[in-house]
């Protein structure tokens, strides 16, 4: 926070926000673009970031805001309705050994209570979990493709799979170190609610996955029908310098 305060004051004193982002921002995706994120719907961003951006006027700079990624200051470049183009500088808090030790002690104590049945796993997840996506479901994983709580082992990372593979139903894992997609690290407990052995797919056990496969198949068939209907009616002008391309010649012959 103090570092961002100094950067913000430097900008007020005439320093370039883009240069400051290039030098200081820990968002590797935007830092090389001088902090610029590009024109996109504000809803693409986490709520705190979107709200702060929509309050800004052109070229103005936000106060320091906190999101799950760290601390930011934001400069609005352009706004078109709900579409915004902004720059930001992200500083991620450094996690020291003392913080790691506190986190480990907390998760160890939660595991002890869960194993002794003085605290339910879903209650611990709701009260203590930092994973906003799963905490309100009592910590339950959900497959993003099928919206089902049954997750294929193929979709699990290696560490999670290795832990679950050794567990029995109803067992709670030891604390596991893991990394989030945004580069943060932490500890987590896994609770195995159920496990389905390899089997021939059936509607009782696999309806969400079967539904997803059937839906994708129907989408593909509809798309193919659409192409067959409209390609003969669609005029395509090919520039002379591309007419000798074999792929273009094949396309023209087919249509």
N, C-alpha and C positions, 0 to 999 in steps of 0.2 A: 504494500500500500504506500509506504514511504517513497519507494522508487517511482511509482506512478505519479505521486504528488509532485516529485521533482521534475519528471518528464512533462507533466501538464503545465507546470509553472514555466518551464523553458519555452513551451509553445506559446504561452501568453506573452512571453518576452520576445517572441519573434522567431523562434526555431521552427524548422519544417517538421510537421507531423509525420510526413512520409519518410523523412530521413530518420526520425526517432524510431519509427516502426521498423525500418530496415535494420537498425542497429540493436534495438532492444526487445522487439516482440518475440515471444516464444511460440507463436503460431507459425509453424514452419510453412504452412500452405499459403499464407498471405504476406509474410514478412518480406519475401523477395519481390513482391508486388507493391512494396511500400505500404503494407497494411491494407490494401484495397481488396474488398470482398466481391465486387461486381454487383450489377443490378439483379436483385432477386426479391421474391416476396418476403416481407418481414416475418411471416409465419414460418419461414424456413429455419429461423433461429430460435434458440431457447427463449422462453418467455421474458426473462429479465433483460436479455440483450435486445429483443424486439421492442419491448416497451420503452427502453431508454433511447433507442434509435428513432422511434416514431415521435418522440418529444422534441427532437433536435430541429433546429433551423439549419439551412445550408451553411456549411463551413464552421458551425459551432461545435463545441466539444462537450461531451457528457461529463458528469461527475464520475468518480470511480464506482464501478458496479461489480458485483460478485455473481458468477455463475458456477455451474459444476466444473467448468474448465479452468477457473482461476479468477483473476481480477483484470478488468479491462477499463480503458478509456476509449471512447468512440468519437469519430468525427464524421458528420454527415456530408457526403459529396453531392448527392442528388436524391430527390424523392419524386416518384410518379405514382400518385395514389397510394396504394399499399405496397408498391415496389420501392425498394431503397438500395442505394449504393453507398456504402460506408467504408471508412478505414477504421481499424482498431489496433490497439497495442495490448497484447496479452502478457501478463506476468503470472507464472504458476508458483504457488507457495512451495518453498522447499520443505520437505518432510525430513526432520532430523531423527536421530536414533531414539531420542526421548519420546517423540510422538509415536514412532513405530512400537516402542515398548508399551506405551499406554494402550494402543490399539490391540496389541497382542494380549495384554492382560485382560482387557474388556471381553474380547471374543473367547478367551479361555474360560472366563467366569460364566459367560452365557452358555457355552457348551456344557459346563458342569451342571448348570440348572436344568438345561434341556434333557440331558441324559438321566438326571435324577427325577425328572418329571415334575419339578417345581415351577417350570416355565415351558409353555408350549412353543414349538418352533415358529409357528405363524405369528404368535404374539411378539416374540423376540424380533422377527423380521419387521413387523409393522412399527415397532417402537425404536429399533436401533439401526436398521439397515440404511445405508447411504445409496442404495440402488433404487432410484425413484421409479424405474419401470416395473420392478417386481414387488416392492415393499407392500403396496396396497393389496396385493394378491397373496399376502402371507409368505412372500419369497418365492412363489412358484414361477419356474421358467415357462416361457411361452414361445412356441415355434412361430417366428414372424411370417413364414410362408403360409401356414395353415391355421394360425391363431389357436392352436391346440396346446394343451399342457403336456402332451406326449411328444417328446423330442427324440428324433433319431440320433443314434450314437455317432452317425456320420457328421452331424452338425455340431458336435461338441469339440472343444479344443482338447489337445492331447492330455493336459494335466487333469482336466475335469474328467475325461473318459477314464484315465488311469485310476483315479480315486474311486469313481463309481463302480468300475469293474470289480473292485475288491470288496465292495460293500454288499450287505444284505438289506432287504427291504425293512424299513423302520430304523436303520442305523444312521447315526450322525457322524460325519467325517471329523478328523482332526482339523485345526485351522490350516487353511491352504493359502499360500501367497499367490496372488494373481495380478494381471495387468488389464486395465480397461482399454477400450479402443482409442481413447484420447490420451493414453500414455501414463495415466496415474496407476499407482500400485496400492495394494491393500491386502487385507485378510478376509477370507470368507469361510463359512461353514456350509456343507452340503448335507441335505437330508433326502434320502432315497424313499420316495413315497410308494413307488411301484416299479416293476421291471417286467417288460414283456419279452419273452424269449423269441428267437427267430421262428417265423411261422408263415404260412400262406395267408396273404391278405384277406381280411373279411370285414364286413360292414360293422360288426360289433366292436372290433378292436381298432379298426383303421379307417373309420368313416372320414375324418378330416383330410387325411392324405389322399384317399380315393376321390373325394370330392374335388380336391385341388387338381389332381391329375386329369379328371374328367372335364373340369372347367377350362384348363389350359388346352386340352385337346379340342374342345368346342370353339375356343377363341381362334386357334390356328385354322380350323376348317372354315370358319366364317371369314377370316382374313383371305384365305385362298379363293373363296367364292367371290369376295369383293374384287380381288385382282382380276379374276376371269371375266367379271361383268364389265369393269370400267377400263381395263387396259386397251381393249379394242376401240374404245370411244375417246381415248386420251391422245391428244396431239403432242408429239415429242419432236422438238427441233434439235438436231445434232450438229454442232459446229463442224465445219469442214475438216479441221485438224484432228478431230476425233473419229471421223467416219471410217478410217482404216483399222480401228481397234477391233480385234476379233470378238470381244465381248459385246460391243455395240452392234456389230453385224448379226450376231446370234440373236440378240434382243429384237432387232428389227424384223428378222425372218420369223420369229415366233409370234410377233404381234402385227 
